Every structure is written in C-alpha cells, then in structure tokens.
Amino acid sequence: MKKISSVFMLLICLLLCSCGSTTPKSAELTEKYDFYKSSISGLKTATGVTAEEADEIFITLASDCGVDSFFTVSKNTSGGFYNVNYGFNTLKVYLDGVSVSQVFDGKDQIYPEAIPHNFLMDFEPTTKDVMNGSGDTVLGQYAFIRITDDNLEKITSEMLREFADNVVANSGYNWVSIITYSDTGICFSGSDVSSAIYGKLDKDGSVLESYGLWVRDENGNYSYTES
C-alpha cells in the first residue's frame, strides 16, 4: 500500500512539473505578485517558451514595464510581436528568441530604455513658394509642419535633431518651421541645422519675434537658451 502511495505521489509531482506549475522562481513570484499565477500560464502558452523562460519574461514586464495586474498575451502574426493587455493598457512586446528585446506603450518605447516617439516625424511638410514683393516671381520655397502647443513643449533635443537631419538638412528651402496653432514655433532659417529660432512666427513660419535659440554642438546635440 505504501509503495502504491509513493508511486502515486511521484506521478503527481511529475505531472505538476510537466505542467510548469513550479519553477525555481515561482514561489518567490507568487508571493511578490498577486497576479503571477493567473497570468503566467497564458504567457507561457502564447509565447511557446518554457516555464522558466516565461518567468523571466514575466519579471521584465512586471519590474521594468509597469505591468501591475492580471494580463493576457496574444501574438500579432503580421507584426511579429505580442500584445500584452492589462487593465485598460496594451503593450507591444518583441521577443529576441525567448527574452524580451523591446516593449512599446503606444508609439513610445519603454524597454530596454525609455525613448519617446518623435511625433515631429509623423507629419509630411507643407511646402509653398516664396514670392517677391510684387508677387510675380518665385524666389524659392519654404516648408512647415503644424503641431499643437502641448506637443511643442514636449520637443526634446533628440527629436529636434532627427527632424533637422531628415527634413531640414540639404532641403534647399528658404526656411523650415515647426508651427503651433497659436503661431509660436521653431524656425530653421536658410535650412541651416546649426541653430533654430524659437519664437513668434507669422502664418508662413518666418520669425516675427525671437524668444530663444536652439544651438547644435559638434556632436549634433541641441541645447536651448532663452533670449
């Protein structure tokens, strides 16, 4: 009878292990995160990784990406990533083999480092002719994009650099401007990326009043100084 009981218990243990219910870190994770048990099985099934590998993905999501409640995982077959849904949030998770390589919250990367999406690159610049005083001769062209006042305040040095390198540099425009709906903005005069004026702009994006200056250093990074 004891032999039968021992065999029965061994079978139960093997069955639990094969189902991935216990791992070296499962007890610790269960104690630390109340949503571990409810989430880990779906994570493992959706990604096809081992129980131990699923634990490592779980740790990245919970400790580095802000996932703080029960989540579901589904594979986006066309995009090559996984949707992780928790609460009212959805993260886009990319795996490199069996480990997390990148995580996006909307268009913002949040893992392995926080990189805000550069919304300046979402716009196709509007181009118009620069006319002479009598309006009968084209002297050149200018270009601009129009953004919200709120987004103007969110522009970082990195965003401005990407915009300058990809839109302004070697464009040949008389000027390139980033204009808000209140006509405040940033103007690259002569499409020169070495500096950009922040201030009051007219409807065409040329400078009416300067409030400050973005200056580019030898490494391509911009810093702002008020006038």
C-alpha positions as CSV (number, residue, x, y, z in Angstrom):
1,M,0.0,0.0,0.0
2,K,2.8,2.4,0.9
3,K,4.5,1.5,-2.4
4,I,1.4,2.4,-4.3
5,S,1.0,5.6,-2.4
6,S,4.6,6.6,-3.1
7,V,4.2,5.9,-6.8
8,F,1.0,7.9,-6.9
9,M,2.7,10.9,-5.2
10,L,5.6,10.7,-7.6
11,L,3.2,10.7,-10.6
12,I,1.5,13.8,-9.2
13,C,4.8,15.6,-8.8
14,L,5.9,14.7,-12.3
15,L,2.6,15.9,-13.6
16,L,2.9,19.3,-11.8
17,C,6.4,19.8,-13.0
18,S,5.5,18.9,-16.6
19,C,2.7,21.5,-16.5
20,G,5.2,24.2,-15.4
21,S,3.3,24.9,-12.2
22,T,6.5,25.1,-10.2
23,T,9.9,26.7,-11.2
24,P,12.8,27.8,-9.1
25,K,11.3,31.3,-9.0
26,S,7.6,30.6,-8.9
27,A,7.2,30.6,-5.1
28,E,9.0,34.0,-4.9
29,L,7.0,35.5,-7.7
30,T,3.7,34.1,-6.3
31,E,4.5,35.9,-3.0
32,K,5.6,39.1,-4.6
33,Y,2.9,39.5,-7.4
34,D,-0.7,38.5,-6.7
35,F,-1.3,38.3,-10.5
36,Y,1.5,35.9,-11.2
37,K,-0.4,32.6,-11.0
38,S,-3.3,34.0,-13.1
39,S,-1.1,35.4,-15.8
40,I,1.9,33.0,-16.2
41,S,0.1,30.1,-17.8
42,G,-1.3,32.3,-20.6
43,L,2.1,33.9,-21.1
44,K,3.8,30.6,-21.5
45,T,1.1,29.2,-23.9
46,A,1.1,32.3,-26.1
47,T,4.9,32.6,-26.5
48,G,5.7,28.9,-26.5
49,V,8.6,29.3,-24.1
50,T,9.5,27.1,-21.1
51,A,8.1,27.8,-17.6
52,E,11.5,29.1,-16.5
53,E,11.7,31.4,-19.6
54,A,8.2,32.6,-19.0
55,D,9.2,33.6,-15.5
56,E,12.0,35.8,-16.9
57,I,9.6,37.5,-19.4
58,F,7.1,38.0,-16.5
59,I,9.8,39.6,-14.4
60,T,10.7,42.0,-17.2
61,L,7.0,43.0,-17.7
62,A,6.3,43.4,-14.0
63,S,9.5,45.1,-12.8
64,D,10.6,47.1,-15.8
65,C,7.5,47.8,-17.8
66,G,4.9,48.7,-15.2
67,V,2.5,45.7,-15.6
68,D,0.8,45.6,-12.2
69,S,-2.3,43.4,-12.7
70,F,-3.6,40.3,-14.4
71,F,-2.6,40.3,-18.1
72,T,-3.3,38.3,-21.2
73,V,-0.9,37.7,-24.1
74,S,-1.8,37.3,-27.8
75,K,0.5,37.1,-30.8
76,N,0.2,39.6,-33.6
77,T,1.1,37.4,-36.5
78,S,1.5,40.2,-39.0
79,G,3.6,42.5,-36.8
80,G,5.9,39.9,-35.2
81,F,5.2,41.0,-31.7
82,Y,2.9,40.1,-28.8
83,N,0.1,42.2,-27.3
84,V,0.1,42.3,-23.5
85,N,-3.2,43.5,-22.2
86,Y,-3.7,44.6,-18.6
87,G,-6.4,46.9,-17.2
88,F,-7.1,49.4,-19.9
89,N,-3.5,49.2,-21.2
90,T,-1.9,47.4,-24.1
91,L,1.8,46.9,-24.5
92,K,3.6,45.8,-27.7
93,V,6.2,43.3,-26.8
94,Y,9.0,42.0,-29.0
95,L,11.0,38.9,-28.2
96,D,14.5,38.0,-29.2
97,G,14.3,34.3,-29.0
98,V,12.9,33.7,-25.5
99,S,13.7,37.0,-23.9
100,V,12.2,40.5,-24.2
101,S,14.0,42.8,-26.6
102,Q,11.7,45.8,-26.9
103,V,8.5,47.0,-25.3
104,F,6.3,49.8,-26.6
105,D,3.5,51.7,-24.9
106,G,1.7,53.1,-27.9
107,K,4.5,54.6,-30.0
108,D,6.8,55.2,-27.1
109,Q,9.5,52.7,-26.3
110,I,9.6,51.9,-22.6
111,Y,12.1,49.0,-22.6
112,P,15.1,48.4,-22.7
113,E,15.2,52.2,-22.4
114,A,12.6,55.0,-22.5
115,I,12.6,56.6,-25.9
116,P,9.6,58.9,-26.6
117,H,8.2,58.6,-30.1
118,N,9.2,61.5,-32.3
119,F,5.9,62.9,-33.3
120,L,7.7,65.5,-35.5
121,M,8.4,62.7,-38.0
122,D,4.7,61.9,-38.3
123,F,4.0,64.9,-40.5
124,E,4.5,65.5,-44.2
125,P,5.8,69.0,-44.5
126,T,3.7,71.6,-46.4
127,T,5.7,73.5,-49.0
128,K,4.9,76.9,-50.5
129,D,6.6,79.3,-52.8
130,V,8.4,82.4,-51.6
131,M,7.4,85.3,-53.8
132,N,9.0,88.7,-54.5
133,G,7.3,91.9,-53.3
134,S,5.1,92.3,-56.4
135,G,4.1,88.6,-56.2
136,D,5.1,87.8,-59.8
137,T,8.4,86.0,-59.2
138,V,9.2,82.9,-57.3
139,L,12.3,83.4,-55.2
140,G,12.3,79.9,-53.5
141,Q,10.3,77.7,-51.3
142,Y,9.7,77.2,-47.6
143,A,8.3,74.3,-45.7
144,F,6.5,73.8,-42.3
145,I,4.6,71.3,-40.2
146,R,1.9,72.3,-37.7
147,I,1.6,70.8,-34.3
148,T,-0.2,71.5,-31.0
149,D,1.1,73.9,-28.4
150,D,1.2,71.0,-26.0
151,N,3.5,69.0,-28.3
152,L,5.7,72.0,-28.8
153,E,6.5,71.8,-25.1
154,K,7.4,68.1,-25.4
155,I,10.1,68.6,-28.1
156,T,13.4,67.2,-26.9
157,S,16.9,67.7,-28.2
158,E,16.8,64.2,-29.7
159,M,13.5,64.9,-31.5
160,L,14.8,68.1,-32.9
161,R,18.0,66.5,-34.1
162,E,16.1,63.8,-36.0
163,F,13.8,66.4,-37.6
164,A,16.8,68.5,-38.6
165,D,18.7,65.6,-40.1
166,N,15.8,64.2,-42.0
167,V,13.7,67.1,-43.0
168,V,15.8,70.3,-42.8
169,A,19.3,69.3,-43.8
170,N,20.2,69.8,-47.5
171,S,16.5,70.5,-48.3
172,G,17.2,73.8,-50.1
173,Y,14.2,75.5,-48.5
174,N,14.5,79.2,-47.6
175,W,13.3,78.1,-44.1
176,V,11.7,75.2,-42.4
177,S,9.4,75.7,-39.5
178,I,7.5,73.9,-36.8
179,I,4.4,76.0,-36.1
180,T,1.7,75.7,-33.5
181,Y,-1.9,76.8,-33.9
182,S,-1.1,79.8,-31.8
183,D,1.7,80.7,-34.2
184,T,4.5,80.0,-31.8
185,G,7.2,77.7,-33.0
186,I,10.7,76.9,-34.2
187,C,12.3,78.1,-37.4
188,F,15.4,76.9,-39.2
189,S,16.3,79.9,-41.3
190,G,18.0,79.1,-44.6
191,S,17.5,75.4,-43.7
192,D,20.6,75.7,-41.6
193,V,20.7,73.0,-38.9
194,S,23.3,74.6,-36.8
195,S,20.7,76.7,-35.0
196,A,16.9,77.2,-34.8
197,I,15.0,80.2,-33.5
198,Y,12.1,79.6,-31.0
199,G,9.6,82.4,-31.0
200,K,6.5,84.1,-32.5
201,L,6.1,83.1,-36.2
202,D,3.9,84.5,-38.9
203,K,1.4,82.4,-40.9
204,D,4.2,81.3,-43.2
205,G,6.5,80.2,-40.5
206,S,9.1,83.1,-40.6
207,V,10.2,84.7,-37.4
208,L,8.4,87.7,-36.0
209,E,9.9,87.7,-32.5
210,S,12.6,85.6,-31.0
211,Y,12.2,84.1,-27.6
212,G,15.3,81.8,-27.6
213,L,17.7,79.8,-29.6
214,W,18.3,76.1,-30.1
215,V,22.1,75.6,-30.9
216,R,23.6,72.4,-32.2
217,D,27.0,71.4,-30.9
218,E,29.8,69.5,-32.7
219,N,28.2,66.1,-31.7
220,G,24.9,67.1,-33.3
221,N,23.1,67.7,-30.0
222,Y,20.8,70.7,-29.4
223,S,20.7,72.9,-26.3
224,Y,18.2,75.7,-25.7
225,T,19.0,79.2,-24.4
226,E,16.4,81.9,-23.8
227,S,16.9,85.3,-25.4
